[in-house]
Amino acid sequence: MTTNSGRTRMARLATLRRAAGLLNDFRYEQPDPARFYGALAADTADMVEAFVPDLDGKVILDVGGGPGYFADAFRARGAHYISVEPDPTEMHAGGLEHRGSVRGSGQDLPFGDGCMDITLSSNVVEHTSKPWEMADDMLRVTRPGGVVIISYTLWWGPFGGHEMGLTHYLGGHRAARLYTKRHGHPPKNLYGTSLFAVNATDGLRWARTASDRAELLAAFPRYIPRWMWWVMRVPGVREVLGTNLVLVLRKK
C-alpha cells in the first residue's frame, strides 16, 4: 500500500450521492439507531477497505464500539472484529448479541503491544475527555505496518452539538439547558461529561507529534464530497465546513 493509493480510493468513494445519503441518515440517529448505525457501519467498512483493500483475516479493533452495530459489516468482509467499550449500558443499548466485545477504557486498552492489524475509532474522540491519550494507545496496540483510523465530529461544525442541534454555538452548557427545557430530559450527549469540544487542529497537531511512530497517510473530511476536501487545508474554514475529520496513519 502506498501513501497515495488509499487516499485515491477513498476519493473515488467520496461522491455527492454518498455525502447526501450519510447526512440524511443522521436524522435517524435517535429515533432509529439500527438504521443509522447500519448505514454508518457499511460506510465505515468501505472507508477502511480503501486503505486496507484486503480485510480477509485482518484483526480489527473498534475503540468505542458501543452496541456493536459495526461487527457484521466487517465480518462480512472476512475481518476478525473486536470492539472495546467502557460503558456497559452503551454496549447493550442495541440489544445485539456481543461476540468479541470487551469492556475497557480507550485510554488504557486491555491488549498487548502491536497485536492489531487495524485500529479504528469512529465518532468517539468527541466523547472522551482525553482523546489524544486514546489515540496514543491505539497506536501502541497496532502492529508495525498496521493502520490506525480515527474519525471524529468537529465541535464548530454544524453537527458538533449532536442532538442539541446548532444551539451548541451558544455554548455547550447553554445548549444542554435549552435541550432539557425543550424535551423535559437532558441530552444523551451532555457537554463536559460525555461530549467535548475538539477541533481539526487538535487532531492534526496530534498526528504531527506522532510522526516518529506513524506516517500520516491521509487527513480528509468524512461527510462531504471529494471536491470539497480543500476545506481541510484552510485553518478556521475547516473547523466549520469540515464537519468530521478522518486521520489515517500507518504505524512505523
Sequence and secondary structure as in RCSB ss.txt:
>XXXX:A:sequence
MTTNSGRTRMARLATLRRAAGLLNDFRYEQPDPARFYGALAADTADMVEAFVPDLDGKVILDVGGGPGYFADAFR
ARGAHYISVEPDPTEMHAGGLEHRGSVRGSGQDLPFGDGCMDITLSSNVVEHTSKPWEMADDMLRVTRPGGVVII
SYTLWWGPFGGHEMGLTHYLGGHRAARLYTKRHGHPPKNLYGTSLFAVNATDGLRWARTASDRAELLAAFPRYIP
RWMWWVMRVPGVREVLGTNLVLVLRKK
>XXXX:A:secstr
  HHHHHHHHHHH  HHHHHHHHHHGGGTTT HHHHHHHHHHHHHHHHHHHSS  TT EEEEET TT TTHHHHH
TTT EEEEEES HHHHTTT    SSEEE BTTB SS TT EEEEEEES GGG S HHHHHHHHHHHEEEEEEEEE
EEE TTSTTTTGGGGGGGGG HHHHHHHHHHHHSS  SS BTTTB    HHHHHHHHHHTTTTEEEEEEEETTS 
GGGGGGGGSTTHHHHH  EEEEEEEE 
